[in-house]
C-alpha cells in the first residue's frame, strides 16, 4: 500500500509541474512570440494580471500562459509570484531588465544569453561562453566615457574633496612549479 501511495504522489507532483506555477505581472508588458525584445507581440499583459509560468526559460526570458490562454515569452523581471511576496515593479528591477537588454541583439538574429548575472540565476559556463554583447549598446556606453580631465572638472564644480586611499596589499604569488605560464615568462625559474 505504501508503494502505491508514493507512486500516486509522484504522478500528482508531475501533473502539477506540467500545469505550471501561478504568477502575476509586476508591470505591463507584451507577451512575445519568441524570447527576444524584437519578437512579435502576441498579446498585451496588464500589470497585476495573472499568468502561469511554464517550464521553459531562455536567458532572461520565461515562457508563460496568459489568463486568456495565450502562450508566449516575457522578461523574467516583469513577472512575480502570485502571492505578492516580491516587491512590485520598481526602478531596480527596471534597471536590471535594461542591463539584460544590453547583451541582446535586435532584429531577427539568434537570441543571445546575457553575460550580466545580476539577478539572473542559472547561467552556466556554456551560456557565458556563447554570450555576445550588443555592440551598438557598447558603443553608446563608450560615447559616455569621460577622461581624467572631465572627471577632475566635474569634481571641482561639485566641490568634491580629494581623499588619499592606501593601496591594497599585493596578493601573494602562487608557488612556482618551474614552468612558465603561457604569456608569462617571468614565472619560470
VENWO-V370445 format. One record per residue. RES is the residue in one letter. SS is DSSP state (~ for helix, > for strand, _ for the rest). D_CENTER is the distance of its C-alpha to the mean C-alpha in whole Angstrom. Layout:
# VENWO-V370445
res->RES ss->SS d_center->D_CENTER
res->RES ss->SS d_center->D_CENTER
This chain:
# VENWO-V370445
res->X ss->_ d_center->46
res->X ss->~ d_center->43
res->X ss->~ d_center->42
res->X ss->~ d_center->42
res->X ss->~ d_center->40
res->X ss->~ d_center->37
res->X ss->~ d_center->37
res->X ss->~ d_center->37
res->X ss->~ d_center->34
res->X ss->~ d_center->32
res->X ss->~ d_center->33
res->X ss->~ d_center->32
res->X ss->~ d_center->29
res->X ss->~ d_center->28
res->X ss->~ d_center->29
res->X ss->~ d_center->27
res->X ss->~ d_center->24
res->X ss->~ d_center->25
res->X ss->~ d_center->25
res->X ss->_ d_center->21
res->X ss->> d_center->20
res->X ss->> d_center->21
res->X ss->> d_center->19
res->X ss->> d_center->19
res->X ss->> d_center->17
res->X ss->_ d_center->16
res->X ss->_ d_center->17
res->X ss->_ d_center->19
res->X ss->> d_center->17
res->X ss->> d_center->18
res->X ss->> d_center->18
res->X ss->> d_center->17
res->X ss->_ d_center->19
res->X ss->_ d_center->17
res->X ss->_ d_center->13
res->X ss->_ d_center->13
res->X ss->_ d_center->13
res->X ss->_ d_center->17
res->X ss->_ d_center->18
res->X ss->_ d_center->21
res->X ss->> d_center->21
res->X ss->> d_center->23
res->X ss->> d_center->23
res->X ss->> d_center->22
res->X ss->> d_center->21
res->X ss->_ d_center->22
res->X ss->_ d_center->21
res->X ss->_ d_center->22
res->X ss->_ d_center->23
res->X ss->> d_center->22
res->X ss->> d_center->20
res->X ss->> d_center->20
res->X ss->> d_center->17
res->X ss->> d_center->18
res->X ss->> d_center->17
res->X ss->> d_center->15
res->X ss->> d_center->11
res->X ss->> d_center->10
res->X ss->_ d_center->7
res->X ss->_ d_center->5
res->X ss->> d_center->9
res->X ss->> d_center->11
res->X ss->> d_center->15
res->X ss->> d_center->17
res->X ss->> d_center->21
res->X ss->> d_center->22
res->X ss->_ d_center->25
res->X ss->_ d_center->27
res->X ss->_ d_center->26
res->X ss->_ d_center->24
res->X ss->> d_center->21
res->X ss->> d_center->18
res->X ss->> d_center->15
res->X ss->> d_center->13
res->X ss->> d_center->9
res->X ss->~ d_center->8
res->X ss->~ d_center->8
res->X ss->~ d_center->12
res->X ss->> d_center->13
res->X ss->> d_center->15
res->X ss->> d_center->17
res->X ss->_ d_center->21
res->X ss->_ d_center->23
res->X ss->_ d_center->21
res->X ss->_ d_center->20
res->X ss->_ d_center->17
res->X ss->_ d_center->17
res->X ss->_ d_center->17
res->X ss->_ d_center->15
res->X ss->_ d_center->16
res->X ss->~ d_center->15
res->X ss->~ d_center->13
res->X ss->~ d_center->10
res->X ss->~ d_center->11
res->X ss->~ d_center->11
res->X ss->~ d_center->7
res->X ss->~ d_center->7
res->X ss->~ d_center->9
res->X ss->~ d_center->7
res->X ss->~ d_center->5
res->X ss->~ d_center->9
res->X ss->~ d_center->10
res->X ss->_ d_center->9
res->X ss->_ d_center->11
res->X ss->_ d_center->14
res->X ss->_ d_center->17
res->X ss->_ d_center->20
res->X ss->_ d_center->20
res->X ss->_ d_center->19
res->X ss->_ d_center->17
res->X ss->_ d_center->13
res->X ss->_ d_center->11
res->X ss->_ d_center->8
res->X ss->_ d_center->6
res->X ss->_ d_center->8
res->X ss->_ d_center->6
res->X ss->_ d_center->5
res->X ss->_ d_center->6
res->X ss->_ d_center->6
res->X ss->_ d_center->4
res->X ss->_ d_center->8
res->X ss->_ d_center->9
res->X ss->_ d_center->9
res->X ss->_ d_center->12
res->X ss->~ d_center->15
res->X ss->~ d_center->15
res->X ss->~ d_center->12
res->X ss->~ d_center->11
res->X ss->~ d_center->15
res->X ss->~ d_center->15
res->X ss->_ d_center->12
res->X ss->_ d_center->14
res->X ss->_ d_center->13
res->X ss->_ d_center->14
res->X ss->~ d_center->18
res->X ss->~ d_center->19
res->X ss->~ d_center->16
res->X ss->~ d_center->17
res->X ss->~ d_center->20
res->X ss->~ d_center->20
res->X ss->~ d_center->19
res->X ss->~ d_center->22
res->X ss->~ d_center->24
res->X ss->_ d_center->23
res->X ss->_ d_center->24
res->X ss->_ d_center->27
res->X ss->_ d_center->30
res->X ss->~ d_center->32
res->X ss->~ d_center->34
res->X ss->~ d_center->32
res->X ss->~ d_center->30
res->X ss->~ d_center->34
res->X ss->~ d_center->35
res->X ss->~ d_center->32
res->X ss->~ d_center->33
res->X ss->~ d_center->37
res->X ss->~ d_center->36
res->X ss->_ d_center->34
res->X ss->_ d_center->37
res->X ss->_ d_center->34
res->X ss->_ d_center->36
res->X ss->_ d_center->36
res->X ss->_ d_center->35
res->X ss->_ d_center->36
res->X ss->_ d_center->34
res->X ss->_ d_center->35
res->X ss->_ d_center->33
res->X ss->_ d_center->31
res->X ss->_ d_center->34
res->X ss->_ d_center->33
res->X ss->_ d_center->31
res->X ss->_ d_center->34
res->X ss->_ d_center->35
res->X ss->_ d_center->34
res->X ss->_ d_center->37
res->X ss->_ d_center->39
res->X ss->_ d_center->40
res->X ss->_ d_center->42
res->X ss->_ d_center->40
res->X ss->_ d_center->38
res->X ss->> d_center->34
res->X ss->_ d_center->33
res->X ss->_ d_center->33
res->X ss->> d_center->35
res->X ss->~ d_center->39
res->X ss->~ d_center->39
res->X ss->~ d_center->38
res->X ss->_ d_center->41
res->X ss->_ d_center->44
